Amino acid sequence: MRITYAHRRSAFYPFDDHGGPGNELPPPDVRAAWLAAVRARGFEGVEVGVHPRGTADGTIRDLGKELADAGLPAEVIRGGGGFASPRAAASSRERVERAIHQAAAIGCNLVNMTVSTPPHDPLGPGASGNGERVSQGGSRYASEADFEVTARHMREVGARAADLGVSIAIEMHQHSIADNSWSTLHLLDLIGLENVGCNPDLGNLYWCYEEPEETIERCIVALAPRAKYWHCKQLVRVHVPEVQHAYYIKVPLPDGDMDYRFAIAAMLHAGYAGALAVEGVREGDQLYRDGKSVAYCRDVIRELGH
């Protein structure tokens, strides 16, 4: 099991990433130093966002070589979206097809995507996607038609990916019909392709609702055999029942509510040999805090005899 970096903060002096998403690679003038610092923490690869439409294959290949030469090869291309909403289907399809092409070009041959859809009421309950009693776009409100149209699109893009030797991981995610174990498995069964599996991101299960729909232990045991990629983030839950809301604070993997010793054991027992991608913190010294997560994972894996 490789420990790779799904970073969520890109600031690295003098680059402050002001207003940025945090999950894109730093610019070339600081990237070499950033990659060296990431590698020094024990990471073995990095997650890469899909590049804009029209990016030349040579540019993608050059980036792949730069990352590999730094000892941090591209593990996955991140890009895609849901198909259940007609407003989003066309752009989601274009984005995942672009991600598939770029995954083949950069040499990782793996795409991570969600099937999330935009909130139908951006100012209404459940629009935030975290800690409320409802979650817009979630599986508990979905029809079988939502699953069927999503599965049809995924069969088509999955077949195209297979032609290029690329696999796809559908991330369990909020605002998504794949937001817990049963719904993720139902979608995968409808798709029915060997190269399409899941990313059992337990943090997205935990923070989706005020009260999680299932335990992380039952979820990871159910999804581990179908995993192609794995985001690992850690949260501390602060429940405020008076306002019917829970708030979540991101922390290093050993310091939160979810039992990653159990989760790692379940994934290893299922024969998972892909990436354990530490989904990094968004505040503070991310290299120190995310390095703490790497050290914890290595200790657990070693104690489990792997």
Beta strands, then each sheet from edge to edge (+ up, - down):
strand 1: 2-6
strand 2: 46-49
strand 3: 74-78
strand 4: 110-113
strand 5: 167-171
strand 6: 196-199
strand 7: 230-232
strand 8: 234-240
strand 9: 245-251
strand 10: 275-279
sheet 1: 1+ 10+ 7+
sheet 2: 2+ 3+ 4+ 5+ 6+
sheet 3: 8+ 9-
end
